[in-house]
Amino acid sequence: RMKVLAARSKLSRSNVWITPDYSEQVSKTRSQLLPLMYEARSQGHTAFLLYDKLVVDGIKKTLVELLAEAAEKMEPEEEVEKEFTELVPVDDPESDPLSEDPDDQVEEVYVDPEVQDKEYEEY
């Protein structure tokens, strides 16, 4: 079997081809990894399938590892979104950031008189 698969490159210019026959589980895994491989290639990475693993820039990942990484990336975003919606209610009129009175929008800043005098002395 290995000799036949190794010699398949000699058939490259013919109408005959030889491909390995994978189990049903491996075939399903490979079909789920294909879109990820195409996405990695479109981003400029070197990507190919090796049995039931995706190899991107020399790093082998299984489908389970890739799904776990995707789940980890999604969790922090959902937590931040939940915290934000809990802190600022949408229907609360008091949470309006702009007041109707323009004087309320001016921020008061404390300036040390000694520092202020020194700035004027320099000019």
C-alpha positions in Angstrom: 0.0 0.0 0.0 2.7 2.5 0.9 4.7 1.8 -2.2 1.6 2.5 -4.4 0.9 5.7 -2.6 4.5 6.8 -2.8 4.6 6.1 -6.6 1.4 8.0 -7.3 3.3 11.1 -8.3 4.4 9.2 -11.4 0.8 9.3 -12.6 0.6 13.1 -12.5 0.2 13.6 -16.3 -2.2 10.7 -16.8 -5.9 10.3 -16.5 -5.4 7.9 -13.5 -5.1 9.1 -9.9 -4.7 7.4 -6.6 -5.9 8.7 -3.3 -5.9 7.1 0.2 -9.2 5.7 1.5 -10.1 7.2 4.9 -12.5 5.8 7.5 -16.0 7.4 7.7 -15.0 9.3 10.9 -11.8 10.7 9.4 -13.7 11.7 6.2 -16.2 13.7 8.3 -13.5 15.4 10.3 -11.6 16.3 7.1 -14.8 17.8 5.6 -15.3 20.0 8.7 -11.6 21.1 8.6 -11.7 22.0 4.9 -13.4 25.4 5.4 -10.9 26.3 8.1 -8.0 25.3 5.8 -9.4 27.6 3.0 -9.8 30.4 5.5 -6.2 30.1 6.7 -4.9 30.0 3.1 -6.9 33.1 2.3 -5.2 34.9 5.2 -1.8 34.0 3.7 -0.9 31.0 5.8 0.5 27.7 4.6 -2.3 25.2 5.4 -3.0 21.6 4.5 -4.8 18.5 5.9 -2.7 15.7 7.4 -4.9 12.7 8.0 -7.5 14.1 10.5 -5.5 17.2 11.5 -5.2 20.7 10.1 -1.6 21.9 9.8 -1.2 25.7 9.6 2.3 27.1 9.4 3.7 23.9 10.8 1.4 23.7 13.8 -0.9 20.6 13.9 -4.4 21.1 15.4 -7.2 18.6 15.7 -10.9 19.6 15.1 -11.5 19.3 18.9 -8.6 21.7 19.7 -9.8 24.2 17.1 -13.4 24.2 18.4 -12.1 24.6 22.0 -10.0 27.7 20.9 -13.0 29.2 19.1 -15.2 28.7 22.3 -12.5 30.4 24.4 -12.5 33.4 22.1 -16.2 33.8 22.2 -16.7 33.6 26.0 -14.8 36.9 26.9 -16.8 38.9 24.3 -20.1 37.6 25.7 -19.1 38.4 29.3 -18.1 41.9 28.4 -21.4 42.4 26.6 -23.4 41.1 29.5 -21.5 43.4 32.0 -22.1 46.4 29.8 -25.8 45.8 29.4 -26.2 45.2 33.1 -24.4 48.5 34.0 -26.3 50.8 31.6 -30.0 50.2 31.3 -31.3 51.3 27.9 -34.6 52.8 29.0 -33.1 54.9 31.8 -33.5 58.6 31.0 -31.1 59.6 33.8 -28.2 57.9 32.0 -28.4 60.4 29.2 -24.8 61.6 28.8 -25.7 65.1 27.5 -27.5 67.5 29.6 -29.9 70.2 28.3 -28.0 72.9 30.2 -24.7 73.7 28.5 -23.2 74.9 31.8 -23.6 71.4 33.2 -21.4 70.1 30.4 -18.3 72.2 31.4 -15.8 70.2 33.4 -14.3 72.0 36.3 -10.5 71.6 36.6 -8.4 72.6 39.6 -5.3 74.6 38.6 -2.7 75.2 41.3 -2.1 79.0 41.5 1.6 78.7 41.8 1.9 76.6 38.6 -0.5 79.0 36.8 1.6 82.0 37.7 4.8 80.3 36.5 3.3 79.7 33.1 2.5 83.4 32.7 6.0 84.4 33.8 7.6 82.4 31.1 5.9 84.4 28.3 
